[in-house]
C-alpha cells in the first residue's frame, strides 16, 4: 500500500502493514490541522481497497469519520445508544478455529468467563464488589444457557442465546426457591437466596426501563454480517470512564472475538486515541489485544494529537512499543526529548517540527514515516476519488475521464 511520495526522490513509499515482523499496529500523531486524520482515512481506504476481503473497524469520539463510514456504507453503532447488544451472546466457533485449539478447549466456558468479566467490571464501575456472590451469578448463567439448550457441544451454539433478563428471571426464582439450586448442604439455601436478592437489585439497570435496557435484550445486529463497522462515541462527548468504558470494552471485545475467529485481515482505526489513554480500565483491555493482535491478523492504528499520554502509563507505553509503523505529521511539541525517545536524529526532528500541514492550496501534507525503525520524509497525496470519499462528496467526481485517470494512477503506484 502506498503511504506517500518520498520528499526528495518522488518515489512511492509502499509498505505492507501485515508483513511486519514486529507487529501490524500503527501510530499516527500530529498537531490539529496537520493532516494526520486525513492521512489515517486515506490509509484506511487504501487498506480496504487493496484487500477486498478485509474487515474495517472505526472507533472515534468526535464524528470525524461519519463521512468515510457513510461513503463506504458501513454499519454505525452508537456507544450508549439504544441498539440491542447482548453480553451473553454466543455464536458457533468456526471449524478451523476449533481445529487449532486443544481437545479440552471449551468455547462455552470461555463465553461465560467473558460475561463474568463484563459484569465484574459493571459492579466495579458502580462502586460495589461482586465478591463471593460470583458463584451464585455463575450458577444463574449456567441455568440460563442450559434453559436454551446450549451445552458444551458446539453444535448447540447456534441456538438462541440467553439474555440478561433471562438471568434476572432465574435469579428471581433462586431468591424464592433456593432449595432447587442447593448442591450439597441445605444451609447454603439461605445464602443463595440472599445473593440472588442482592444481584437482582444491582442488575436493575438491565431491566426494560433501566439505563442499560438495550444490553438486557437480544442483540439486534451480528458483527459477522458486517464488513465495515463504525463505533461512534460522539454521544458520550468523547468522555470515557465509568459506564462508557464498560460499553467500550463490550464493543471492542466483540471486534476482537470476531478477529480471532475469522481468517480475514482486520483494520481497526482508533482516532483521537488520547481519550482512551486517560482511562486505565480501557488501557488494560487494549493492552491485552495489542499483545495478541499479530496472531489474529489485526492491524490496530492509533491516531492522536500528542505523545504525552503514551508515556504517562506503563501500559500505554507498551502499546506504543507494539506499533511497528509510526507516522509523524507536523508536531510543534517534537523536541529533543521526544526525538530521543523515538530514535530520531536532529534533521528528522526538524522535519517533523516544520512539516507542511495539509491544505487545499498545497494539495498534500508532509509526514515522517518510520517502518521497523527506519525513517523517510514523505508527501501524502490523495486521488480525487479518494478525496471525495474522505470528504463524503462522492458526487463531486463525475466524469469518466477523472475516474479512469484515478484508476490508472493507482495501478501505476502499485506497480
C-alpha positions as CSV (number, residue, x, y, z in Angstrom):
1,X,0.0,0.0,0.0
2,X,1.3,3.5,-0.9
3,X,1.8,5.7,2.2
4,X,3.1,8.7,0.3
5,X,5.8,10.0,-2.1
6,X,9.4,10.3,-0.9
7,X,10.1,14.1,-0.3
8,X,13.3,14.0,-2.4
9,X,13.2,11.2,-4.9
10,X,9.4,11.4,-5.5
11,X,9.4,7.6,-5.4
12,X,6.3,6.0,-3.8
13,X,6.8,4.6,-0.3
14,X,5.0,1.3,-0.4
15,X,4.6,-0.7,2.8
16,X,2.6,-3.9,3.7
17,X,1.3,-3.3,7.2
18,X,0.5,-7.0,7.5
19,X,4.1,-8.1,6.7
20,X,5.9,-6.6,9.7
21,X,7.8,-8.9,12.0
22,X,7.3,-6.6,15.0
23,X,3.5,-6.5,14.6
24,X,0.9,-4.9,12.4
25,X,0.0,-1.9,14.6
26,X,0.5,1.7,13.6
27,X,0.7,5.0,15.4
28,X,0.0,8.4,13.7
29,X,0.5,11.7,15.5
30,X,0.3,15.4,14.6
31,X,-1.0,18.8,15.6
32,X,-4.6,19.8,14.9
33,X,-4.8,20.6,11.2
34,X,-1.6,18.8,10.4
35,X,-3.3,16.2,8.1
36,X,-3.0,13.3,10.5
37,X,-6.7,12.3,10.4
38,X,-6.9,12.9,6.7
39,X,-3.9,10.6,6.2
40,X,-5.3,8.0,8.5
41,X,-8.6,8.0,6.5
42,X,-6.6,7.7,3.3
43,X,-4.6,4.7,4.6
44,X,-7.8,3.1,5.9
45,X,-9.5,3.5,2.4
46,X,-6.4,2.1,0.6
47,X,-6.1,-0.8,3.1
48,X,-9.7,-1.9,2.4
49,X,-9.3,-1.3,-1.3
50,X,-6.1,-3.4,-1.5
51,X,-7.7,-6.2,0.4
52,X,-11.4,-6.5,-0.6
53,X,-11.9,-9.3,2.0
54,X,-10.6,-7.2,4.8
55,X,-12.8,-6.1,7.6
56,X,-12.7,-2.4,8.7
57,X,-13.5,-1.1,12.2
58,X,-13.5,2.6,13.1
59,X,-13.6,3.9,16.7
60,X,-13.6,7.7,17.4
61,X,-15.4,10.2,19.6
62,X,-15.9,13.4,17.5
63,X,-17.9,12.4,14.5
64,X,-14.9,13.0,12.2
65,X,-15.3,9.6,10.4
66,X,-19.0,9.8,9.6
67,X,-18.4,10.8,6.0
68,X,-16.0,7.9,5.4
69,X,-18.3,5.4,7.0
70,X,-21.3,6.7,5.1
71,X,-19.5,6.8,1.8
72,X,-18.3,3.2,2.3
73,X,-21.8,2.1,3.5
74,X,-20.5,1.0,6.9
75,X,-22.6,0.0,9.9
76,X,-22.7,2.8,12.6
77,X,-23.1,1.7,16.2
78,X,-23.6,4.4,18.8
79,X,-21.9,3.7,22.1
80,X,-24.6,4.4,24.7
81,X,-27.3,4.2,22.1
82,X,-30.4,2.0,22.0
83,X,-29.3,-0.8,19.7
84,X,-29.8,-4.2,21.4
85,X,-26.4,-5.7,22.4
86,X,-26.4,-8.9,24.4
87,X,-23.3,-9.5,26.7
88,X,-24.2,-13.3,26.8
89,X,-24.4,-13.8,23.1
90,X,-22.7,-17.0,21.9
91,X,-22.0,-17.9,18.3
92,X,-20.8,-21.2,16.7
93,X,-17.0,-21.4,16.6
94,X,-15.7,-22.0,13.1
95,X,-14.2,-25.4,12.4
96,X,-10.7,-24.0,11.6
97,X,-10.6,-22.3,15.0
98,X,-11.7,-25.5,16.8
99,X,-9.1,-27.5,14.9
100,X,-6.4,-25.1,16.1
101,X,-7.4,-25.5,19.8
102,X,-6.7,-28.3,22.2
103,X,-9.3,-31.1,22.6
104,X,-10.2,-29.8,26.0
105,X,-11.0,-26.2,24.8
106,X,-14.5,-25.1,25.8
107,X,-16.0,-22.1,23.8
108,X,-19.0,-22.1,26.2
109,X,-16.7,-21.8,29.3
110,X,-14.8,-19.0,27.6
111,X,-18.0,-17.2,26.8
112,X,-19.2,-17.5,30.4
113,X,-15.9,-16.2,31.7
114,X,-16.1,-13.1,29.4
115,X,-19.6,-12.5,30.6
116,X,-18.5,-12.7,34.2
117,X,-15.6,-10.3,33.5
118,X,-18.1,-7.9,32.0
119,X,-20.3,-7.9,35.0
120,X,-17.4,-7.8,37.4
121,X,-16.4,-4.6,35.7
122,X,-20.0,-3.4,35.8
123,X,-20.2,-3.8,39.5
124,X,-16.8,-2.1,39.9
125,X,-17.9,1.0,38.0
126,X,-21.0,1.1,40.3
127,X,-18.7,1.1,43.3
128,X,-19.6,-2.4,44.6
129,X,-17.7,-5.7,44.7
130,X,-19.2,-9.0,43.4
131,X,-17.2,-10.9,45.9
132,X,-18.3,-14.5,46.7
133,X,-21.7,-13.8,45.1
134,X,-19.8,-14.6,41.9
135,X,-20.7,-18.3,42.5
136,X,-24.4,-17.5,42.5
137,X,-24.1,-15.4,39.4
138,X,-22.2,-18.2,37.6
139,X,-24.9,-20.7,38.6
140,X,-27.5,-18.3,37.1
141,X,-25.5,-18.2,33.8
142,X,-25.3,-22.0,33.8
143,X,-29.0,-22.3,34.2
144,X,-29.7,-19.6,31.5
145,X,-27.6,-21.3,28.9
146,X,-29.0,-24.8,29.8
147,X,-32.6,-23.5,29.5
148,X,-31.8,-22.5,25.9
149,X,-30.4,-26.0,25.2
150,X,-26.9,-24.7,24.9
151,X,-24.2,-27.1,26.1
152,X,-20.5,-27.9,25.7
153,X,-21.5,-29.4,22.3
154,X,-20.6,-26.7,19.8
155,X,-23.4,-27.9,17.6
156,X,-25.8,-26.3,20.1
157,X,-24.1,-22.9,19.9
158,X,-26.3,-21.7,17.0
159,X,-29.3,-21.7,19.2
160,X,-30.9,-18.6,20.6
161,X,-28.7,-17.1,23.3
162,X,-30.0,-16.3,26.8
163,X,-30.2,-12.6,27.7
164,X,-29.6,-10.7,30.9
165,X,-33.3,-10.6,31.5
166,X,-33.4,-14.4,31.3
167,X,-30.7,-14.4,34.0
168,X,-32.9,-12.0,36.1
169,X,-35.8,-14.4,35.9
170,X,-33.6,-17.2,37.1
171,X,-32.3,-15.0,40.0
172,X,-35.9,-14.2,40.9
173,X,-36.6,-18.0,41.2
174,X,-33.4,-18.5,43.2
175,X,-34.5,-15.8,45.6
176,X,-37.8,-17.5,46.4
177,X,-36.9,-21.2,45.8
178,X,-33.2,-21.5,46.7
179,X,-33.6,-25.2,47.6
180,X,-33.8,-26.1,43.9
181,X,-30.2,-24.8,43.5
182,X,-28.5,-26.3,46.5
183,X,-25.8,-28.8,45.6
184,X,-24.9,-30.2,49.0
185,X,-25.6,-28.5,52.3
186,X,-29.1,-27.3,52.9
187,X,-27.6,-24.4,54.8
188,X,-26.5,-22.8,51.6
189,X,-30.1,-22.1,50.6
190,X,-30.2,-19.0,52.7
191,X,-27.0,-17.6,51.2
192,X,-28.2,-18.4,47.6
193,X,-31.4,-16.5,48.3
194,X,-29.6,-13.5,49.8
195,X,-27.1,-13.4,46.9
196,X,-30.0,-13.6,44.4
197,X,-31.8,-10.7,46.0
198,X,-28.6,-8.6,46.0
199,X,-27.9,-9.4,42.3
200,X,-31.4,-8.6,41.3
201,X,-31.1,-5.1,42.9
202,X,-27.7,-4.4,41.4
203,X,-28.8,-5.6,37.9
204,X,-31.8,-3.4,37.7
205,X,-30.2,-1.2,35.0
206,X,-30.6,-4.1,32.6
207,X,-34.4,-4.2,33.0
208,X,-36.8,-2.9,30.4
209,X,-36.8,0.6,31.8
210,X,-33.2,0.7,33.1
211,X,-30.1,2.6,32.0
212,X,-28.8,-0.4,30.1
213,X,-32.1,-1.7,28.8
214,X,-30.5,-2.3,25.4
215,X,-27.9,-4.6,27.0
216,X,-30.6,-6.6,28.6
217,X,-32.2,-7.9,25.5
218,X,-31.1,-9.9,22.4
219,X,-28.5,-8.4,20.1
220,X,-30.1,-6.5,17.1
221,X,-27.1,-6.9,14.9
222,X,-24.5,-9.6,14.1
223,X,-20.9,-8.3,13.8
224,X,-20.3,-11.3,11.5
225,X,-22.5,-9.8,8.9
226,X,-20.6,-6.5,8.7
227,X,-17.5,-5.7,6.7
228,X,-17.2,-2.1,8.0
229,X,-18.2,-1.0,11.5
230,X,-18.1,2.5,12.9
231,X,-18.2,2.6,16.8
232,X,-19.4,6.1,17.4
233,X,-18.5,7.7,20.8
234,X,-19.9,11.1,19.9
235,X,-22.9,10.7,22.1
236,X,-20.5,10.4,25.1
237,X,-18.9,13.7,24.2
238,X,-15.5,11.9,23.9
239,X,-15.6,11.2,27.7
240,X,-14.6,7.8,28.9
241,X,-14.6,6.2,32.3
242,X,-17.4,4.5,34.3
243,X,-20.2,3.1,32.3
244,X,-18.9,4.4,29.0
245,X,-15.7,2.4,29.4
246,X,-17.9,-0.6,30.2
247,X,-19.7,-0.3,26.9
248,X,-16.4,0.3,25.1
249,X,-15.0,-2.9,26.4
250,X,-18.0,-4.8,25.3
251,X,-17.9,-3.5,21.8
252,X,-14.1,-3.9,21.5
253,X,-14.5,-7.4,22.8
254,X,-16.9,-8.2,20.0
255,X,-14.5,-6.8,17.5
256,X,-11.6,-8.8,19.0
257,X,-13.5,-12.0,19.2
258,X,-14.5,-11.6,15.5
259,X,-10.9,-11.1,14.6
260,X,-9.9,-14.3,16.5
261,X,-12.4,-16.4,14.7
262,X,-12.0,-15.2,11.1
263,X,-9.2,-15.8,8.7
264,X,-9.7,-12.4,7.2
265,X,-7.5,-9.4,8.0
266,X,-8.8,-6.7,10.2
267,X,-8.0,-2.9,10.0
268,X,-9.0,-1.3,13.3
269,X,-8.6,2.5,13.5
270,X,-8.8,4.4,16.8
271,X,-8.8,8.1,16.1
272,X,-8.4,10.7,18.9
273,X,-6.7,7.9,20.9
274,X,-5.7,10.4,23.6
275,X,-9.2,9.9,25.1
276,X,-8.6,6.2,25.6
277,X,-5.2,6.9,27.1
278,X,-6.8,8.7,30.0
279,X,-8.8,5.6,31.1
280,X,-6.9,2.9,33.0
281,X,-9.5,0.2,32.6
282,X,-9.8,0.7,28.8
283,X,-6.0,0.8,28.6
284,X,-5.6,-2.6,30.3
285,X,-8.1,-4.2,28.0
286,X,-6.4,-2.6,24.9
287,X,-3.0,-3.9,26.1
288,X,-4.3,-7.4,26.0
289,X,-5.5,-7.0,22.5
290,X,-2.1,-5.5,21.4
291,X,-0.2,-8.4,22.9
292,X,-2.0,-10.8,20.7
293,X,-3.0,-8.8,17.6
294,X,-0.4,-10.4,15.3
295,X,-1.8,-13.8,15.9
296,X,-5.2,-12.7,14.5
297,X,-4.2,-10.6,11.5
298,X,-5.4,-7.5,13.3
299,X,-3.8,-4.1,12.4
300,X,-4.7,-1.6,15.1
301,X,-4.0,2.1,14.1
302,X,-3.9,4.7,16.8
303,X,-4.3,8.4,15.7
304,X,-3.7,11.2,18.2
305,X,-2.6,14.9,18.6
306,X,0.1,14.4,21.3
307,X,2.5,11.7,22.5
308,X,2.5,12.7,26.2
309,X,-0.4,10.3,27.1
310,X,1.5,7.3,25.9
311,X,4.2,7.9,28.4
312,X,2.0,8.6,31.5
313,X,1.2,4.9,32.0
314,X,3.5,1.9,31.6
315,X,0.6,0.1,29.8
316,X,0.2,2.9,27.2
317,X,4.0,3.0,26.5
318,X,3.9,-0.8,26.0
319,X,1.1,-0.3,23.5
320,X,3.2,2.3,21.6
321,X,6.1,-0.1,21.5
322,X,3.9,-2.6,19.7
323,X,3.4,-0.2,16.8
324,X,5.9,-1.2,14.0
325,X,4.8,1.7,11.8
326,X,4.9,5.3,13.1
327,X,3.9,8.4,11.2
328,X,4.7,11.9,12.4
329,X,2.9,14.9,10.8
330,X,3.7,18.5,11.9
331,X,4.2,18.4,15.6
332,X,5.4,21.5,17.4
333,X,6.0,19.5,20.5
334,X,8.6,17.3,18.9
335,X,11.6,18.4,20.9
336,X,14.9,16.7,21.6
337,X,13.4,14.7,24.5
338,X,10.7,13.1,22.3
339,X,13.1,12.8,19.4
340,X,15.5,10.7,21.6
341,X,12.5,8.6,22.8
342,X,11.6,7.7,19.2
343,X,15.2,7.4,17.9
344,X,15.0,10.4,15.6
345,X,18.2,12.4,14.6
346,X,18.2,16.2,14.5
347,X,17.3,16.6,10.8
348,X,14.4,14.2,11.3
349,X,13.2,16.1,14.4
350,X,13.4,19.4,12.5
351,X,11.4,17.9,9.6
352,X,8.6,17.0,11.9
353,X,8.6,20.4,13.5
354,X,8.5,22.2,10.1
355,X,6.4,19.7,8.2
356,X,3.8,21.2,5.8
357,X,0.2,20.8,7.2
358,X,-2.5,19.5,4.9
359,X,-4.3,22.2,3.0
360,X,-6.2,22.6,-0.3
361,X,-3.7,25.0,-1.8
362,X,-0.7,22.7,-1.4
363,X,-2.7,19.6,-2.2
364,X,-0.7,17.4,0.2
365,X,0.7,17.2,3.7
366,X,4.2,16.2,4.8
367,X,5.0,13.4,7.3
368,X,7.9,11.4,8.6
369,X,7.2,7.7,8.2
370,X,9.0,5.1,10.3
371,X,8.9,1.4,9.5
372,X,10.7,-1.0,11.7
373,X,12.9,1.8,12.9
374,X,13.8,3.3,9.5
375,X,12.6,6.8,8.7
376,X,11.6,8.6,5.5
377,X,10.2,12.0,4.9
378,X,7.2,12.0,2.5
379,X,4.3,13.9,1.0
380,X,0.8,12.5,1.4
381,X,-1.3,12.9,-1.7
382,X,-4.8,11.6,-2.4
383,X,-6.5,10.7,-5.7
384,X,-9.7,12.8,-6.5
385,X,-11.8,9.7,-5.9
386,X,-10.1,9.1,-2.5
387,X,-10.5,12.8,-1.5
388,X,-14.2,12.6,-2.4
389,X,-14.7,9.6,-0.1
390,X,-12.8,11.3,2.7
391,X,-14.9,14.4,2.4
392,X,-18.0,12.4,1.7
393,X,-18.5,14.2,-1.5
394,X,-18.5,11.3,-3.9
395,X,-20.8,13.1,-6.4
396,X,-18.2,15.8,-7.0
397,X,-16.1,13.4,-9.1
398,X,-18.4,12.6,-12.0
399,X,-16.5,12.4,-15.3
400,X,-15.4,9.2,-16.8
401,X,-12.0,10.8,-17.6
402,X,-11.4,11.6,-14.0
403,X,-12.4,8.1,-12.9
404,X,-10.1,6.5,-15.5
405,X,-7.2,8.7,-14.6
406,X,-7.6,7.8,-10.9
407,X,-7.6,4.1,-11.6
408,X,-4.5,4.4,-13.8
409,X,-2.6,6.4,-11.3
410,X,-3.4,3.9,-8.5
411,X,-2.3,1.0,-10.6
412,X,0.9,2.7,-11.6
413,X,1.7,3.4,-7.9
414,X,1.0,-0.2,-7.0
415,X,3.5,-1.4,-9.7
